[in-house]
């Protein structure tokens, strides 16, 4: 992978690449800050456990 390829990054995360293609993408990730950031963002967006949903209308109580 000589240049940035978003489809390859998604395929890497979906475990659709063979060993040679994975090694090629990992080699590219070592050199490319943009693709490393893209991998982080894609995996973060896919991880529903990453987000903590809180109800907005909570009654605040002071603990003494």
mmCIF file of the N, C-alpha and C atoms, coordinates in Angstrom:
data_MODEL
# 
_entry.id   MODEL 
# 
loop_
_atom_site.group_PDB 
_atom_site.id 
_atom_site.type_symbol 
_atom_site.label_atom_id 
_atom_site.label_alt_id 
_atom_site.label_comp_id 
_atom_site.label_asym_id 
_atom_site.label_entity_id 
_atom_site.label_seq_id 
_atom_site.pdbx_PDB_ins_code 
_atom_site.Cartn_x 
_atom_site.Cartn_y 
_atom_site.Cartn_z 
_atom_site.occupancy 
_atom_site.B_iso_or_equiv 
_atom_site.pdbx_formal_charge 
_atom_site.auth_seq_id 
_atom_site.auth_comp_id 
_atom_site.auth_asym_id 
_atom_site.auth_atom_id 
_atom_site.pdbx_PDB_model_num 
ATOM 1   N N  . UNK A 1 1  ? 0.862   -1.170  0.000  1.00 0.00 ? 1  UNK A N  1 
ATOM 2   C CA . UNK A 1 1  ? 0.000   0.000   0.000  1.00 0.00 ? 1  UNK A CA 1 
ATOM 3   C C  . UNK A 1 1  ? 0.900   1.220   0.000  1.00 0.00 ? 1  UNK A C  1 
ATOM 4   N N  . UNK A 1 2  ? 1.083   1.785   -1.146 1.00 0.00 ? 2  UNK A N  1 
ATOM 5   C CA . UNK A 1 2  ? 1.996   2.921   -1.266 1.00 0.00 ? 2  UNK A CA 1 
ATOM 6   C C  . UNK A 1 2  ? 1.324   4.247   -0.948 1.00 0.00 ? 2  UNK A C  1 
ATOM 7   N N  . UNK A 1 3  ? -0.004  4.287   -1.025 1.00 0.00 ? 3  UNK A N  1 
ATOM 8   C CA . UNK A 1 3  ? -0.714  5.528   -0.703 1.00 0.00 ? 3  UNK A CA 1 
ATOM 9   C C  . UNK A 1 3  ? -1.895  5.198   0.211  1.00 0.00 ? 3  UNK A C  1 
ATOM 10  N N  . UNK A 1 4  ? -2.496  6.218   0.770  1.00 0.00 ? 4  UNK A N  1 
ATOM 11  C CA . UNK A 1 4  ? -3.622  6.040   1.685  1.00 0.00 ? 4  UNK A CA 1 
ATOM 12  C C  . UNK A 1 4  ? -4.815  5.439   0.937  1.00 0.00 ? 4  UNK A C  1 
ATOM 13  N N  . UNK A 1 5  ? -5.433  4.454   1.568  1.00 0.00 ? 5  UNK A N  1 
ATOM 14  C CA . UNK A 1 5  ? -6.569  3.781   0.954  1.00 0.00 ? 5  UNK A CA 1 
ATOM 15  C C  . UNK A 1 5  ? -7.579  3.459   2.058  1.00 0.00 ? 5  UNK A C  1 
ATOM 16  N N  . UNK A 1 6  ? -8.653  4.228   2.101  1.00 0.00 ? 6  UNK A N  1 
ATOM 17  C CA . UNK A 1 6  ? -9.652  4.084   3.154  1.00 0.00 ? 6  UNK A CA 1 
ATOM 18  C C  . UNK A 1 6  ? -10.314 2.709   3.108  1.00 0.00 ? 6  UNK A C  1 
ATOM 19  N N  . UNK A 1 7  ? -10.549 2.193   1.920  1.00 0.00 ? 7  UNK A N  1 
ATOM 20  C CA . UNK A 1 7  ? -11.189 0.875   1.787  1.00 0.00 ? 7  UNK A CA 1 
ATOM 21  C C  . UNK A 1 7  ? -10.336 -0.220  2.408  1.00 0.00 ? 7  UNK A C  1 
ATOM 22  N N  . UNK A 1 8  ? -9.021  -0.130  2.231  1.00 0.00 ? 8  UNK A N  1 
ATOM 23  C CA . UNK A 1 8  ? -8.124  -1.124  2.832  1.00 0.00 ? 8  UNK A CA 1 
ATOM 24  C C  . UNK A 1 8  ? -8.156  -1.044  4.357  1.00 0.00 ? 8  UNK A C  1 
ATOM 25  N N  . UNK A 1 9  ? -8.274  0.168   4.888  1.00 0.00 ? 9  UNK A N  1 
ATOM 26  C CA . UNK A 1 9  ? -8.348  0.317   6.342  1.00 0.00 ? 9  UNK A CA 1 
ATOM 27  C C  . UNK A 1 9  ? -9.615  -0.330  6.885  1.00 0.00 ? 9  UNK A C  1 
ATOM 28  N N  . UNK A 1 10 ? -10.724 -0.130  6.199  1.00 0.00 ? 10 UNK A N  1 
ATOM 29  C CA . UNK A 1 10 ? -11.988 -0.740  6.623  1.00 0.00 ? 10 UNK A CA 1 
ATOM 30  C C  . UNK A 1 10 ? -11.899 -2.258  6.500  1.00 0.00 ? 10 UNK A C  1 
ATOM 31  N N  . UNK A 1 11 ? -11.300 -2.744  5.427  1.00 0.00 ? 11 UNK A N  1 
ATOM 32  C CA . UNK A 1 11 ? -11.138 -4.189  5.259  1.00 0.00 ? 11 UNK A CA 1 
ATOM 33  C C  . UNK A 1 11 ? -10.249 -4.772  6.345  1.00 0.00 ? 11 UNK A C  1 
ATOM 34  N N  . UNK A 1 12 ? -9.248  -4.020  6.768  1.00 0.00 ? 12 UNK A N  1 
ATOM 35  C CA . UNK A 1 12 ? -8.385  -4.470  7.862  1.00 0.00 ? 12 UNK A CA 1 
ATOM 36  C C  . UNK A 1 12 ? -9.195  -4.632  9.140  1.00 0.00 ? 12 UNK A C  1 
ATOM 37  N N  . UNK A 1 13 ? -10.017 -3.651  9.444  1.00 0.00 ? 13 UNK A N  1 
ATOM 38  C CA . UNK A 1 13 ? -10.833 -3.724  10.654 1.00 0.00 ? 13 UNK A CA 1 
ATOM 39  C C  . UNK A 1 13 ? -11.895 -4.818  10.569 1.00 0.00 ? 13 UNK A C  1 
ATOM 40  N N  . UNK A 1 14 ? -12.371 -5.103  9.359  1.00 0.00 ? 14 UNK A N  1 
ATOM 41  C CA . UNK A 1 14 ? -13.368 -6.164  9.165  1.00 0.00 ? 14 UNK A CA 1 
ATOM 42  C C  . UNK A 1 14 ? -12.734 -7.538  9.017  1.00 0.00 ? 14 UNK A C  1 
ATOM 43  N N  . UNK A 1 15 ? -11.407 -7.608  9.105  1.00 0.00 ? 15 UNK A N  1 
ATOM 44  C CA . UNK A 1 15 ? -10.650 -8.855  8.989  1.00 0.00 ? 15 UNK A CA 1 
ATOM 45  C C  . UNK A 1 15 ? -10.925 -9.558  7.668  1.00 0.00 ? 15 UNK A C  1 
ATOM 46  N N  . UNK A 1 16 ? -10.898 -8.780  6.593  1.00 0.00 ? 16 UNK A N  1 
ATOM 47  C CA . UNK A 1 16 ? -11.141 -9.310  5.262  1.00 0.00 ? 16 UNK A CA 1 
ATOM 48  C C  . UNK A 1 16 ? -9.871  -9.400  4.423  1.00 0.00 ? 16 UNK A C  1 
ATOM 49  N N  . UNK A 1 17 ? -8.731  -9.060  4.980  1.00 0.00 ? 17 UNK A N  1 
ATOM 50  C CA . UNK A 1 17 ? -7.473  -9.061  4.223  1.00 0.00 ? 17 UNK A CA 1 
ATOM 51  C C  . UNK A 1 17 ? -6.669  -10.320 4.538  1.00 0.00 ? 17 UNK A C  1 
ATOM 52  N N  . UNK A 1 18 ? -5.946  -10.803 3.532  1.00 0.00 ? 18 UNK A N  1 
ATOM 53  C CA . UNK A 1 18 ? -5.042  -11.918 3.775  1.00 0.00 ? 18 UNK A CA 1 
ATOM 54  C C  . UNK A 1 18 ? -3.782  -11.401 4.481  1.00 0.00 ? 18 UNK A C  1 
ATOM 55  N N  . UNK A 1 19 ? -2.909  -12.297 4.827  1.00 0.00 ? 19 UNK A N  1 
ATOM 56  C CA . UNK A 1 19 ? -1.734  -11.933 5.629  1.00 0.00 ? 19 UNK A CA 1 
ATOM 57  C C  . UNK A 1 19 ? -0.852  -10.907 4.920  1.00 0.00 ? 19 UNK A C  1 
ATOM 58  N N  . UNK A 1 20 ? -0.581  -11.111 3.640  1.00 0.00 ? 20 UNK A N  1 
ATOM 59  C CA . UNK A 1 20 ? 0.282   -10.174 2.917  1.00 0.00 ? 20 UNK A CA 1 
ATOM 60  C C  . UNK A 1 20 ? -0.324  -8.773  2.873  1.00 0.00 ? 20 UNK A C  1 
ATOM 61  N N  . UNK A 1 21 ? -1.620  -8.684  2.639  1.00 0.00 ? 21 UNK A N  1 
ATOM 62  C CA . UNK A 1 21 ? -2.282  -7.376  2.580  1.00 0.00 ? 21 UNK A CA 1 
ATOM 63  C C  . UNK A 1 21 ? -2.284  -6.721  3.958  1.00 0.00 ? 21 UNK A C  1 
ATOM 64  N N  . UNK A 1 22 ? -2.500  -7.502  5.014  1.00 0.00 ? 22 UNK A N  1 
ATOM 65  C CA . UNK A 1 22 ? -2.466  -6.939  6.373  1.00 0.00 ? 22 UNK A CA 1 
ATOM 66  C C  . UNK A 1 22 ? -1.086  -6.378  6.696  1.00 0.00 ? 22 UNK A C  1 
ATOM 67  N N  . UNK A 1 23 ? -0.040  -7.137  6.348  1.00 0.00 ? 23 UNK A N  1 
ATOM 68  C CA . UNK A 1 23 ? 1.319   -6.662  6.617  1.00 0.00 ? 23 UNK A CA 1 
ATOM 69  C C  . UNK A 1 23 ? 1.620   -5.392  5.840  1.00 0.00 ? 23 UNK A C  1 
ATOM 70  N N  . UNK A 1 24 ? 1.118   -5.309  4.625  1.00 0.00 ? 24 UNK A N  1 
ATOM 71  C CA . UNK A 1 24 ? 1.304   -4.109  3.814  1.00 0.00 ? 24 UNK A CA 1 
ATOM 72  C C  . UNK A 1 24 ? 0.617   -2.905  4.453  1.00 0.00 ? 24 UNK A C  1 
ATOM 73  N N  . UNK A 1 25 ? -0.605  -3.115  4.964  1.00 0.00 ? 25 UNK A N  1 
ATOM 74  C CA . UNK A 1 25 ? -1.334  -2.021  5.622  1.00 0.00 ? 25 UNK A CA 1 
ATOM 75  C C  . UNK A 1 25 ? -0.636  -1.630  6.921  1.00 0.00 ? 25 UNK A C  1 
ATOM 76  N N  . UNK A 1 26 ? -0.183  -2.616  7.693  1.00 0.00 ? 26 UNK A N  1 
ATOM 77  C CA . UNK A 1 26 ? 0.523   -2.297  8.939  1.00 0.00 ? 26 UNK A CA 1 
ATOM 78  C C  . UNK A 1 26 ? 1.810   -1.520  8.659  1.00 0.00 ? 26 UNK A C  1 
ATOM 79  N N  . UNK A 1 27 ? 2.514   -1.877  7.602  1.00 0.00 ? 27 UNK A N  1 
ATOM 80  C CA . UNK A 1 27 ? 3.716   -1.141  7.229  1.00 0.00 ? 27 UNK A CA 1 
ATOM 81  C C  . UNK A 1 27 ? 3.372   0.307   6.881  1.00 0.00 ? 27 UNK A C  1 
ATOM 82  N N  . UNK A 1 28 ? 2.278   0.496   6.173  1.00 0.00 ? 28 UNK A N  1 
ATOM 83  C CA . UNK A 1 28 ? 1.838   1.850   5.830  1.00 0.00 ? 28 UNK A CA 1 
ATOM 84  C C  . UNK A 1 28 ? 1.439   2.627   7.091  1.00 0.00 ? 28 UNK A C  1 
ATOM 85  N N  . UNK A 1 29 ? 0.762   1.956   8.017  1.00 0.00 ? 29 UNK A N  1 
ATOM 86  C CA . UNK A 1 29 ? 0.330   2.622   9.252  1.00 0.00 ? 29 UNK A CA 1 
ATOM 87  C C  . UNK A 1 29 ? 1.520   3.096   10.083 1.00 0.00 ? 29 UNK A C  1 
ATOM 88  N N  . UNK A 1 30 ? 2.641   2.378   9.990  1.00 0.00 ? 30 UNK A N  1 
ATOM 89  C CA . UNK A 1 30 ? 3.854   2.814   10.705 1.00 0.00 ? 30 UNK A CA 1 
ATOM 90  C C  . UNK A 1 30 ? 4.349   4.160   10.210 1.00 0.00 ? 30 UNK A C  1 
ATOM 91  N N  . UNK A 1 31 ? 4.084   4.470   8.946  1.00 0.00 ? 31 UNK A N  1 
ATOM 92  C CA . UNK A 1 31 ? 4.609   5.692   8.342  1.00 0.00 ? 31 UNK A CA 1 
ATOM 93  C C  . UNK A 1 31 ? 3.587   6.807   8.186  1.00 0.00 ? 31 UNK A C  1 
ATOM 94  N N  . UNK A 1 32 ? 2.293   6.509   8.338  1.00 0.00 ? 32 UNK A N  1 
ATOM 95  C CA . UNK A 1 32 ? 1.265   7.498   7.982  1.00 0.00 ? 32 UNK A CA 1 
ATOM 96  C C  . UNK A 1 32 ? 0.416   7.888   9.205  1.00 0.00 ? 32 UNK A C  1 
ATOM 97  N N  . UNK A 1 33 ? 0.577   9.113   9.652  1.00 0.00 ? 33 UNK A N  1 
ATOM 98  C CA . UNK A 1 33 ? -0.197  9.612   10.785 1.00 0.00 ? 33 UNK A CA 1 
ATOM 99  C C  . UNK A 1 33 ? -1.683  9.725   10.454 1.00 0.00 ? 33 UNK A C  1 
ATOM 100 N N  . UNK A 1 34 ? -1.998  10.109  9.227  1.00 0.00 ? 34 UNK A N  1 
ATOM 101 C CA . UNK A 1 34 ? -3.404  10.269  8.832  1.00 0.00 ? 34 UNK A CA 1 
ATOM 102 C C  . UNK A 1 34 ? -4.159  8.949   8.884  1.00 0.00 ? 34 UNK A C  1 
ATOM 103 N N  . UNK A 1 35 ? -3.554  7.893   8.403  1.00 0.00 ? 35 UNK A N  1 
ATOM 104 C CA . UNK A 1 35 ? -4.224  6.588   8.409  1.00 0.00 ? 35 UNK A CA 1 
ATOM 105 C C  . UNK A 1 35 ? -4.334  6.030   9.828  1.00 0.00 ? 35 UNK A C  1 
ATOM 106 N N  . UNK A 1 36 ? -3.320  6.286   10.652 1.00 0.00 ? 36 UNK A N  1 
ATOM 107 C CA . UNK A 1 36 ? -3.430  5.859   12.062 1.00 0.00 ? 36 UNK A CA 1 
ATOM 108 C C  . UNK A 1 36 ? -4.601  6.561   12.738 1.00 0.00 ? 36 UNK A C  1 
ATOM 109 N N  . UNK A 1 37 ? -4.759  7.848   12.480 1.00 0.00 ? 37 UNK A N  1 
ATOM 110 C CA . UNK A 1 37 ? -5.884  8.591   13.044 1.00 0.00 ? 37 UNK A CA 1 
ATOM 111 C C  . UNK A 1 37 ? -7.207  8.074   12.478 1.00 0.00 ? 37 UNK A C  1 
ATOM 112 N N  . UNK A 1 38 ? -7.228  7.731   11.203 1.00 0.00 ? 38 UNK A N  1 
ATOM 113 C CA . UNK A 1 38 ? -8.452  7.212   10.585 1.00 0.00 ? 38 UNK A CA 1 
ATOM 114 C C  . UNK A 1 38 ? -8.840  5.870   11.189 1.00 0.00 ? 38 UNK A C  1 
ATOM 115 N N  . UNK A 1 39 ? -7.868  4.995   11.412 1.00 0.00 ? 39 UNK A N  1 
ATOM 116 C CA . UNK A 1 39 ? -8.141  3.695   12.047 1.00 0.00 ? 39 UNK A CA 1 
ATOM 117 C C  . UNK A 1 39 ? -8.732  3.905   13.429 1.00 0.00 ? 39 UNK A C  1 
ATOM 118 N N  . UNK A 1 40 ? -8.149  4.837   14.187 1.00 0.00 ? 40 UNK A N  1 
ATOM 119 C CA . UNK A 1 40 ? -8.661  5.134   15.522 1.00 0.00 ? 40 UNK A CA 1 
ATOM 120 C C  . UNK A 1 40 ? -10.103 5.633   15.455 1.00 0.00 ? 40 UNK A C  1 
ATOM 121 N N  . UNK A 1 41 ? -10.382 6.546   14.558 1.00 0.00 ? 41 UNK A N  1 
ATOM 122 C CA . UNK A 1 41 ? -11.728 7.115   14.452 1.00 0.00 ? 41 UNK A CA 1 
ATOM 123 C C  . UNK A 1 41 ? -12.745 6.066   14.011 1.00 0.00 ? 41 UNK A C  1 
ATOM 124 N N  . UNK A 1 42 ? -12.391 5.252   13.044 1.00 0.00 ? 42 UNK A N  1 
ATOM 125 C CA . UNK A 1 42 ? -13.311 4.219   12.557 1.00 0.00 ? 42 UNK A CA 1 
ATOM 126 C C  . UNK A 1 42 ? -13.610 3.225   13.666 1.00 0.00 ? 42 UNK A C  1 
ATOM 127 N N  . UNK A 1 43 ? -12.593 2.762   14.350 1.00 0.00 ? 43 UNK A N  1 
ATOM 128 C CA . UNK A 1 43 ? -12.818 1.773   15.407 1.00 0.00 ? 43 UNK A CA 1 
ATOM 129 C C  . UNK A 1 43 ? -13.571 2.386   16.583 1.00 0.00 ? 43 UNK A C  1 
ATOM 130 N N  . UNK A 1 44 ? -13.313 3.658   16.879 1.00 0.00 ? 44 UNK A N  1 
ATOM 131 C CA . UNK A 1 44 ? -14.043 4.332   17.950 1.00 0.00 ? 44 UNK A CA 1 
ATOM 132 C C  . UNK A 1 44 ? -15.516 4.494   17.595 1.00 0.00 ? 44 UNK A C  1 
ATOM 133 N N  . UNK A 1 45 ? -15.788 4.870   16.353 1.00 0.00 ? 45 UNK A N  1 
ATOM 134 C CA . UNK A 1 45 ? -17.169 5.046   15.920 1.00 0.00 ? 45 UNK A CA 1 
ATOM 135 C C  . UNK A 1 45 ? -17.937 3.735   15.911 1.00 0.00 ? 45 UNK A C  1 
ATOM 136 N N  . UNK A 1 46 ? -17.252 2.636   15.667 1.00 0.00 ? 46 UNK A N  1 
ATOM 137 C CA . UNK A 1 46 ? -17.912 1.325   15.642 1.00 0.00 ? 46 UNK A CA 1 
ATOM 138 C C  . UNK A 1 46 ? -18.152 0.755   17.027 1.00 0.00 ? 46 UNK A C  1 
ATOM 139 N N  . UNK A 1 47 ? -17.430 1.239   18.020 1.00 0.00 ? 47 UNK A N  1 
ATOM 140 C CA . UNK A 1 47 ? -17.505 0.672   19.363 1.00 0.00 ? 47 UNK A CA 1 
ATOM 141 C C  . UNK A 1 47 ? -18.603 1.357   20.161 1.00 0.00 ? 47 UNK A C  1 
ATOM 142 N N  . UNK A 1 48 ? -19.732 0.698   20.301 1.00 0.00 ? 48 UNK A N  1 
ATOM 143 C CA . UNK A 1 48 ? -20.848 1.314   21.027 1.00 0.00 ? 48 UNK A CA 1 
ATOM 144 C C  . UNK A 1 48 ? -20.577 1.395   22.525 1.00 0.00 ? 48 UNK A C  1 
ATOM 145 N N  . UNK A 1 49 ? -19.695 0.558   23.044 1.00 0.00 ? 49 UNK A N  1 
ATOM 146 C CA . UNK A 1 49 ? -19.378 0.587   24.472 1.00 0.00 ? 49 UNK A CA 1 
ATOM 147 C C  . UNK A 1 49 ? -18.509 1.790   24.822 1.00 0.00 ? 49 UNK A C  1 
ATOM 148 N N  . UNK A 1 50 ? -17.960 2.458   23.819 1.00 0.00 ? 50 UNK A N  1 
ATOM 149 C CA . UNK A 1 50 ? -17.105 3.616   24.060 1.00 0.00 ? 50 UNK A CA 1 
ATOM 150 C C  . UNK A 1 50 ? -17.904 4.792   24.616 1.00 0.00 ? 50 UNK A C  1 
ATOM 151 N N  . UNK A 1 51 ? -19.161 4.880   24.192 1.00 0.00 ? 51 UNK A N  1 
ATOM 152 C CA . UNK A 1 51 ? -19.992 6.012   24.585 1.00 0.00 ? 51 UNK A CA 1 
ATOM 153 C C  . UNK A 1 51 ? -20.809 5.671   25.821 1.00 0.00 ? 51 UNK A C  1 
ATOM 154 N N  . UNK A 1 52 ? -20.883 6.594   26.744 1.00 0.00 ? 52 UNK A N  1 
ATOM 155 C CA . UNK A 1 52 ? -21.690 6.439   27.943 1.00 0.00 ? 52 UNK A CA 1 
ATOM 156 C C  . UNK A 1 52 ? -22.850 7.416   27.823 1.00 0.00 ? 52 UNK A C  1 
ATOM 157 N N  . UNK A 1 53 ? -24.037 6.869   27.716 1.00 0.00 ? 53 UNK A N  1 
ATOM 158 C CA . UNK A 1 53 ? -25.220 7.705   27.564 1.00 0.00 ? 53 UNK A CA 1 
ATOM 159 C C  . UNK A 1 53 ? -25.776 8.033   28.944 1.00 0.00 ? 53 UNK A C  1 
ATOM 160 N N  . UNK A 1 54 ? -26.012 9.303   29.180 1.00 0.00 ? 54 UNK A N  1 
ATOM 161 C CA . UNK A 1 54 ? -26.541 9.747   30.469 1.00 0.00 ? 54 UNK A CA 1 
ATOM 162 C C  . UNK A 1 54 ? -27.831 10.508  30.236 1.00 0.00 ? 54 UNK A C  1 
ATOM 163 N N  . UNK A 1 55 ? -28.817 10.269  31.074 1.00 0.00 ? 55 UNK A N  1 
ATOM 164 C CA . UNK A 1 55 ? -30.055 11.049  30.925 1.00 0.00 ? 55 UNK A CA 1 
ATOM 165 C C  . UNK A 1 55 ? -29.794 12.513  31.274 1.00 0.00 ? 55 UNK A C  1 
ATOM 166 N N  . UNK A 1 56 ? -30.471 13.393  30.562 1.00 0.00 ? 56 UNK A N  1 
ATOM 167 C CA . UNK A 1 56 ? -30.221 14.829  30.742 1.00 0.00 ? 56 UNK A CA 1 
ATOM 168 C C  . UNK A 1 56 ? -30.949 15.411  31.942 1.00 0.00 ? 56 UNK A C  1 
ATOM 169 N N  . UNK A 1 57 ? -32.062 14.875  32.289 1.00 0.00 ? 57 UNK A N  1 
ATOM 170 C CA . UNK A 1 57 ? -32.868 15.479  33.356 1.00 0.00 ? 57 UNK A CA 1 
ATOM 171 C C  . UNK A 1 57 ? -32.716 14.707  34.660 1.00 0.00 ? 57 UNK A C  1 
ATOM 172 N N  . UNK A 1 58 ? -31.583 14.848  35.256 1.00 0.00 ? 58 UNK A N  1 
ATOM 173 C CA . UNK A 1 58 ? -31.327 14.228  36.545 1.00 0.00 ? 58 UNK A CA 1 
ATOM 174 C C  . UNK A 1 58 ? -31.504 15.261  37.647 1.00 0.00 ? 58 UNK A C  1 
ATOM 175 N N  . UNK A 1 59 ? -32.054 14.818  38.735 1.00 0.00 ? 59 UNK A N  1 
ATOM 176 C CA . UNK A 1 59 ? -32.170 15.699  39.885 1.00 0.00 ? 59 UNK A CA 1 
ATOM 177 C C  . UNK A 1 59 ? -30.864 15.623  40.652 1.00 0.00 ? 59 UNK A C  1 
ATOM 178 N N  . UNK A 1 60 ? -30.222 16.738  40.844 1.00 0.00 ? 60 UNK A N  1 
ATOM 179 C CA . UNK A 1 60 ? -28.943 16.777  41.530 1.00 0.00 ? 60 UNK A CA 1 
ATOM 180 C C  . UNK A 1 60 ? -29.181 16.816  43.036 1.00 0.00 ? 60 UNK A C  1 
ATOM 181 N N  . UNK A 1 61 ? -28.515 15.932  43.727 1.00 0.00 ? 61 UNK A N  1 
ATOM 182 C CA . UNK A 1 61 ? -28.623 15.877  45.171 1.00 0.00 ? 61 UNK A CA 1 
ATOM 183 C C  . UNK A 1 61 ? -27.226 15.968  45.760 1.00 0.00 ? 61 UNK A C  1 
ATOM 184 N N  . UNK A 1 62 ? -27.111 16.771  46.776 1.00 0.00 ? 62 UNK A N  1 
ATOM 185 C CA . UNK A 1 62 ? -25.836 16.916  47.457 1.00 0.00 ? 62 UNK A CA 1 
ATOM 186 C C  . UNK A 1 62 ? -25.688 15.835  48.499 1.00 0.00 ? 62 UNK A C  1 
ATOM 187 N N  . UNK A 1 63 ? -24.515 15.254  48.544 1.00 0.00 ? 63 UNK A N  1 
ATOM 188 C CA . UNK A 1 63 ? -24.226 14.224  49.543 1.00 0.00 ? 63 UNK A CA 1 
ATOM 189 C C  . UNK A 1 63 ? -23.419 14.868  50.642 1.00 0.00 ? 63 UNK A C  1 
ATOM 190 N N  . UNK A 1 64 ? -23.906 14.746  51.854 1.00 0.00 ? 64 UNK A N  1 
ATOM 191 C CA . UNK A 1 64 ? -23.214 15.378  52.974 1.00 0.00 ? 64 UNK A CA 1 
ATOM 192 C C  . UNK A 1 64 ? -22.328 14.406  53.695 1.00 0.00 ? 64 UNK A C  1 
# 
